[in-house]
Each structure stands twice: as structure tokens, then as C-alpha cells.
Amino acid sequence: MLDQVLELFAITPDVDLGIMKPSQTLTDITRNVLGGLEEVFRKIQPDIVLVHGDTSTAFSSALSAFYHGLKVGHIEAGLRSFTRREPFPEEINRRLISQLADLHFAPTPVNKANLILEGTSAESIYVTGNTVIDSLLEMVEEGYNFQNPVLQSLDFSKRTLLAEIHRRENLEKLEEIYSGLLEIVERFADVQLIYSVHPNPRVKEAAVKVLGGKPRIHLIDPPAYKEWVNLMKRSYLILTDSGGLQEEAPSLGVPVLVIRDVTERTEGVRAGTLRLIGSEKESVVRNAAELLTSGAAYESMRNSQNPYGDGNASLRIKEALLHCFLQAKKPQDYIAL
């Protein structure tokens, strides 16, 4: 999945740690990143190490940088669900990264406030918007022609539900969630479901069992990033437990039903671009059915202001680094409306 993005943006890594292994554990990831970066940091001695998000690789990289006495900058800092194991392990990863980081690039003012409440110096925090919006807006293309044969064959005059569910906390509930998705499609004849099947074998097995071979339901491998962005743009509604999609879809005017009990992206819930619905079948069906039958409810979500960025987060991060290292002018904070 990473290789697709690197190719799309013409990025050639100088170093590839090659840590991806089948059925690896969180311990394997942490151990291999720490071991792999040991030699890299000794050789390169960077002025600062930027880590992005809340993955275990981001946490392990920040910890390794700290061990080597290097400055750490955290991109996408300050997100909090305030529930330690939801999402797991991301909530703990991002909290730990905040303890290791010297500079914090927060997407929104709410994220900045979270950091300050935890004792982070306000002087070390820059509100930038989220870089995911930068790349998203660069990839949207009017009249885009899909390369995926399944997507090429679809009738997008039907209302398209796009789903992607993979979080560890939902793995035991997948069949119940999928049963809800199936009921929605069976209830609404003008609806088709596209389900992007995460590579996790447990996700794939459950998806094939419940959704495979059903009319107007299409199981696809995760599309290349540009395909995915333009597929979101063509969708009527997105159902997901993904973090990034909660920011991306509202930028495209697509409502999102978040299949989780808690979210670290509370700004979207308050703005009305997201609706937190949990993972019970009844809730999935009820909330999707409301947006498929109530034009007012749907338009209210679709037209809400996205709080996550304006496409200039990367530029603000660059300016913040110049401010820190070269005493350049401090960039103004991004203010979400």
C-alpha cells in the first residue's frame, strides 16, 4: 500500500528498513524499527526527525530518535480519544510521541488545546491543518477515469456506499457490522456497496463470508491512492473506522458514519461532517437508513464545514521548521472555521 503512494508522488526512499513481515506483532514492529534506525541515525545524524501520525512505526522512530539525542517533530500531533485502548494501539502511540517530541504540528486548535492541557509548552506547538488534505486536494480530478476494472464497470448513477473497516477493536465484531451493511443494500434497491478489503486475513475472511457474491456488493482490494480519492469523491456515503477518512471525506463533501465508540477527531463530530455510531448492527442500519431517506439530514452533513485543513499544512510545517532553525518569521496558525 505504501509502495503505491511512493510511486504516485514520485518519491524514492533513501533507506528502506524492510520490516514488513507476514503476521508480525506490535513487538516485532517496534523491535525492528528500533534496530533498523540504530545504524541510520548514527550515520546520518539529522537535525530533526519528523514522525507522522500515530502508528507503531511512528512511535518507534520517535523513541529511537530520543535515544540518539535527536530532536523530534510530530506531524498530526494532539489528537486524543481519551480512551487508552480505543483505537488500539494508536491512542497510546500518539500520547507517547507527544512526550518525546520537541515540536508539535497540530492539525487544529482543538489538538493544540489537548497538548497544552497535558503540559506541552504552547511555544512548541504550531497549528498547521492536516497534511492529508494537501495530498487529497492534489489528487482529485474532475471526470477521473478509473483503472480498476471493477470500478470501471460500475454504474455510479446508483447511490454508492463506500466502506472500509479494519481497526483491531472491531475485529471481533466484523460479521455483525457486515450483516448491517448487507441489510442496507437489500433494503434500498438504488444503492450499491463498494467494500475495500483490508489485507488483514481476518478482515478478508469475514468480508467474503458475509458479503461475497451478493447483488450490488463489490469487494475490492485497496485501490491505489488516486483511485481511492476519486472513488470517495463519487460516493454518496462512507462507513468506516479509519482515522484518515474522517478528515478526507468531509473535504469532498461526503458524509461519514464512523463505526467506532470513540474518535480522536471530535472536531468533525462537532462540525457535523462525522457521525459517531458505534459498531452494533442496529446502529449501522438505522443511521445509514436515515441518511438514505432524509434529504435534510444528508444535506446537513454534506454541507458542514470541514475543520481539518485548507491544503497548506505542508507549507506551514516548512515555515515552522525555518522559524525554529533559522529564526525566520513564525507562521500564523491555521484557524478552522
C-alpha positions in Angstrom: 0.0 0.0 0.0 2.9 2.4 0.8 4.6 1.5 -2.5 1.5 2.7 -4.4 1.8 6.1 -2.8 5.5 6.4 -3.2 5.1 5.7 -6.9 2.3 8.2 -7.3 4.2 11.1 -5.8 7.5 10.0 -7.4 9.2 9.5 -4.0 12.3 7.3 -3.8 13.2 6.5 -0.2 16.9 6.7 0.6 16.5 4.0 3.2 14.1 1.1 3.4 14.1 -0.8 6.7 12.2 -3.7 5.1 10.3 -4.5 8.3 7.1 -5.8 6.8 6.6 -9.5 7.6 3.5 -11.7 7.5 1.6 -11.9 10.8 4.0 -9.7 12.6 3.2 -8.4 16.1 3.4 -5.0 17.6 6.5 -6.2 19.4 8.1 -7.3 16.1 7.4 -3.8 14.5 8.8 -1.9 17.5 11.9 -4.1 17.8 12.7 -4.0 14.0 12.2 -0.2 13.7 14.5 0.4 16.7 17.1 -1.9 15.4 16.9 -0.6 11.8 17.2 3.0 12.8 20.1 2.5 15.1 22.6 2.4 12.2 20.7 5.0 10.2 20.7 7.7 12.9 24.4 7.1 13.7 25.3 7.5 10.1 23.1 10.5 9.2 22.8 12.5 12.4 19.8 14.5 11.3 19.0 17.9 12.8 15.4 16.7 13.4 13.4 13.5 12.9 9.8 14.1 11.7 7.3 11.4 12.5 3.8 11.4 11.2 0.6 10.2 12.9 0.1 7.5 15.5 1.4 4.3 14.0 3.7 1.9 15.9 6.4 2.8 13.4 6.0 6.5 14.2 6.3 5.8 17.9 9.3 3.5 17.5 11.0 6.1 15.3 10.4 8.9 17.8 11.8 6.7 20.6 14.9 5.8 18.6 15.5 9.5 17.8 15.1 10.3 21.5 17.6 7.5 22.4 20.1 9.1 20.0 19.6 12.6 21.4 17.9 13.9 18.3 15.1 16.4 18.1 11.7 15.0 17.2 8.9 16.8 15.3 5.4 15.2 15.4 3.2 15.8 12.4 -0.6 15.3 13.2 0.0 16.0 16.9 -2.5 16.4 19.7 -5.3 14.0 18.5 -6.9 12.3 21.5 -9.8 9.9 22.1 -9.1 10.0 25.8 -9.7 6.2 25.9 -6.4 4.4 26.2 -7.3 1.3 24.2 -9.5 2.9 21.6 -8.2 3.0 19.0 -5.5 0.4 19.9 -2.6 0.9 19.9 -2.8 4.4 18.2 -4.1 6.3 21.2 -1.1 5.3 23.4 1.3 5.7 20.5 0.3 9.3 19.9 0.4 10.1 23.7 3.9 8.7 24.0 5.1 10.5 20.9 3.9 13.8 22.5 6.2 13.1 25.4 9.2 12.5 23.1 8.6 15.4 20.7 10.3 18.8 20.7 8.0 20.3 18.1 4.3 19.6 17.7 2.5 20.2 14.3 -1.2 20.1 15.4 -3.9 19.9 12.7 -6.5 22.0 14.6 -6.8 24.4 17.6 -8.5 21.6 19.5 -5.4 19.4 19.1 -3.3 22.3 20.4 -5.6 22.7 23.4 -5.2 18.9 24.1 -1.4 19.2 24.2 -1.5 22.3 26.4 -3.7 20.5 28.9 -1.1 17.8 29.1 1.6 20.3 29.9 3.1 20.8 26.5 4.6 24.3 26.0 2.4 26.4 23.7 5.6 27.8 22.1 6.4 24.3 20.7 3.1 23.9 19.0 2.2 25.0 15.5 -1.4 24.7 14.2 -1.0 23.7 10.6 -4.0 21.9 9.3 -3.5 18.3 8.3 -1.2 17.2 5.5 -3.7 14.5 4.4 -5.8 17.4 3.0 -2.8 18.7 1.0 -2.4 15.4 -0.8 -6.1 14.8 -1.2 -6.8 18.0 -3.0 -3.8 17.4 -5.3 -5.3 14.1 -6.4 -8.9 14.9 -7.0 -9.6 15.0 -10.8 -12.9 16.0 -12.4 -14.1 13.3 -14.7 -11.5 10.8 -13.5 -11.3 7.5 -15.4 -10.8 4.6 -13.1 -8.1 2.0 -13.9 -9.6 -0.7 -11.7 -11.7 -3.0 -13.9 -14.4 -3.4 -11.2 -14.7 0.3 -10.7 -14.8 0.9 -14.5 -17.8 -1.4 -14.7 -19.9 0.2 -12.0 -23.0 2.3 -12.5 -22.4 5.4 -10.4 -25.9 6.7 -11.1 -26.7 4.4 -8.2 -26.1 5.8 -4.7 -22.7 4.4 -3.8 -21.8 3.4 -0.2 -18.1 3.1 0.3 -16.9 1.1 3.3 -13.5 0.3 4.8 -13.3 -1.3 8.3 -10.1 -2.7 9.8 -9.4 -1.5 13.3 -8.3 -4.1 15.9 -11.1 -3.2 18.2 -13.6 -4.1 15.5 -12.1 -7.5 14.5 -14.4 -9.5 16.8 -17.5 -7.6 15.5 -16.8 -7.7 11.8 -19.6 -10.2 10.9 -22.2 -8.2 12.8 -21.0 -5.0 11.1 -21.1 -6.7 7.7 -24.6 -8.0 8.3 -25.7 -4.4 8.8 -24.1 -3.3 5.5 -25.8 -6.2 3.8 -29.2 -5.3 5.2 -28.8 -1.7 4.0 -28.1 -2.8 0.4 -31.0 -5.3 0.5 -33.4 -2.6 1.8 -32.5 0.1 -0.8 -32.7 -1.0 -4.4 -30.9 2.1 -5.7 -27.8 1.5 -3.6 -24.6 -0.3 -4.3 -21.8 -1.0 -1.8 -18.1 -0.9 -2.5 -16.1 -2.5 0.2 -12.3 -2.0 0.3 -11.0 -5.2 1.9 -8.0 -4.5 4.1 -5.1 -7.0 3.7 -5.6 -8.4 7.2 -6.7 -12.1 6.7 -9.4 -11.8 9.4 -11.0 -8.9 7.6 -10.9 -10.6 4.3 -12.3 -13.9 5.6 -15.3 -12.2 7.3 -16.0 -10.0 4.3 -16.1 -12.9 1.8 -18.2 -14.9 4.2 -20.9 -12.3 4.8 -20.8 -10.0 1.7 -19.2 -12.1 -1.0 -21.3 -12.9 -4.1 -24.2 -10.7 -3.0 -26.0 -8.4 -5.6 -24.8 -4.8 -5.8 -22.0 -5.5 -3.4 -18.4 -5.3 -4.7 -15.4 -6.4 -2.7 -12.2 -4.9 -4.0 -8.6 -4.8 -2.9 -7.5 -1.4 -1.5 -7.2 0.8 -4.6 -4.2 2.9 -5.4 -4.4 6.3 -3.7 -5.5 8.4 -6.6 -8.2 5.8 -7.4 -9.3 5.8 -3.8 -9.5 9.6 -3.6 -11.6 9.8 -6.7 -13.8 6.9 -5.6 -14.5 8.8 -2.4 -15.5 11.8 -4.5 -18.0 9.7 -6.4 -19.5 8.2 -3.2 -22.8 9.1 -1.6 -21.9 8.0 1.9 -18.8 6.5 3.6 -18.9 4.0 6.5 -15.5 3.4 8.2 -13.5 3.0 11.3 -10.5 4.6 9.7 -8.9 7.7 11.1 -7.8 9.4 7.9 -11.1 9.0 6.1 -12.8 11.1 8.9 -10.7 14.0 7.6 -10.6 13.2 3.9 -14.2 12.6 3.0 -15.6 15.8 4.5 -13.2 17.8 2.3 -15.0 16.2 -0.6 -18.5 16.9 0.7 -19.2 13.2 1.6 -20.8 12.4 5.0 -19.1 9.8 7.2 -20.6 7.3 9.6 -17.8 6.4 12.0 -18.1 2.8 13.1 -16.4 3.3 16.4 -17.4 4.1 20.0 -14.9 6.9 20.4 -13.0 9.2 18.0 -9.9 11.4 18.3 -11.4 13.6 15.6 -14.0 15.3 17.7 -13.9 18.5 15.6 -15.7 16.6 12.8 -18.4 15.4 15.1 -19.0 18.9 16.4 -18.9 20.4 12.9 -21.4 17.8 11.7 -19.3 16.2 9.0 -19.0 13.0 11.0 -21.5 10.9 13.0 -20.1 8.5 15.6 -22.4 5.4 15.6 -20.6 2.6 17.3 -20.3 -0.9 15.8 -23.7 -2.5 16.6 -25.6 -3.8 13.6 -28.8 -2.0 14.6 -27.0 1.4 14.8 -25.2 0.9 11.5 -28.5 0.1 9.7 -30.5 2.9 11.5 -28.0 5.7 10.8 -27.4 4.7 7.2 -31.1 4.4 6.5 -31.7 7.8 7.9 -29.2 9.4 5.6 -30.6 7.4 2.6 -34.2 8.6 3.3 -33.9 12.0 4.9 -32.7 14.6 2.5 -32.4 17.2 5.2 -30.2 15.0 7.4 -28.0 14.2 4.5 -27.6 17.7 3.2 -26.9 19.0 6.7 -23.8 16.6 6.9 -22.8 17.2 3.3 -22.7 20.9 3.6 -20.9 21.2 7.0 -17.6 23.0 7.1 -14.6 20.6 7.2 -12.3 21.7 10.0 -9.2 19.8 9.1 -7.3 21.9 6.6 -7.1 24.1 3.6 -4.3 22.3 1.6 -1.4 24.3 3.0 -0.3 22.2 6.0 3.0 21.2 4.5 3.9 24.8 3.7 3.2 25.8 7.3 5.3 22.9 8.6 8.2 24.0 6.4 7.8 27.6 7.6 7.7 26.4 11.3 11.0 24.5 10.8 12.6 27.5 9.3 11.4 29.6 12.2 12.9 27.1 14.7 16.2 26.6 13.0 16.8 29.8 11.1 14.8 32.3 13.2 12.6 33.0 10.2 9.1 34.5 10.6 6.8 32.4 12.6 3.8 31.1 10.5 0.3 32.0 11.5 -1.8 29.3 13.0 -4.4 27.6 10.8 -7.8 28.5 12.2 -10.6 26.0 11.5 -14.0 27.7 10.9 
